[in-house]
């Protein structure tokens, strides 16, 4: 009889323990589900926030309006004024100007690839998301007056876009093209610093661009004069062998800690896939006169 009672007590204890374990497992399961739901909500909220930042930036019709003192540039005998445009509403004259300058600056370095690349650039040129700053040379621009751009002649342009890179909203520079006679007068540096201000005004985490490795003048200009770094998403930072095979580097300048961690990380992001250069950015910046292109001078 005592043996039977002991057996019952043992079984009751076992059942009680198992029920307790089951309740703990259920509790852990509920906890895990709650944690997963919390993380999922965080991801969705972050994505929504980033989308709203990009949407707000894109909806700004004229980013230059926030920087009235930077509508013009005067240095070394050069006087220019700036005007914003959108890819979807470019005039026929501006479209033709872009085509001519791109061909003059890009045909030789691209070689046999240029015909195909030219078609891509022409499509990019009129995309609704394309943003432009056109540079107009003027004869009567001074520090007290913003010259009407219709009075000047176009001597260059910047093509940029607000995009997302690795969950970071960024201003991506697609093209920076200047005619030879306005080079070497600090205009390129001025335009890049203006883009950085536009990026920060619109809550972008960084400015990003792509430069051909062979274009040493452009690399020195961005990494030396403007303090851009080779991004963690650039092929050479992702994989050494891939970097040797790639003809370009992705450069960036980040403005906040999260963007710095993701885009300027000290160690390579091995878990990140290598980025293809955004179309149209392969020759971004200044170019060697040897190729008939823009010389990198401040």
ABEGO torsion letter per residue (X at the ends): XAAAAAAAAAAAAAAAAAAAAAAAAAAAAAAAAAAAAAAAAAAAAAAAAAAAAAAAAAABABAAAABAAAABBBBGGBBBBBBBBBAAABBAAAAAAAAAAAAAAAAAAAEAAAAAAAAAAAAAAABAABBBBBBBBBAABBAABBBBAAABBBAEBBBBBBBBBGGBBBBBBABBBBBAAABGAGAAAAAAAAAAAAAAAAGBABBBBBBBAABAAAAAAAAAAAGBBBBAABAAAABAAAAAABABBBBBBBABAAAAAAAABABBBAABBBBBBBBGAAABEBBBAAAGBBBBBX
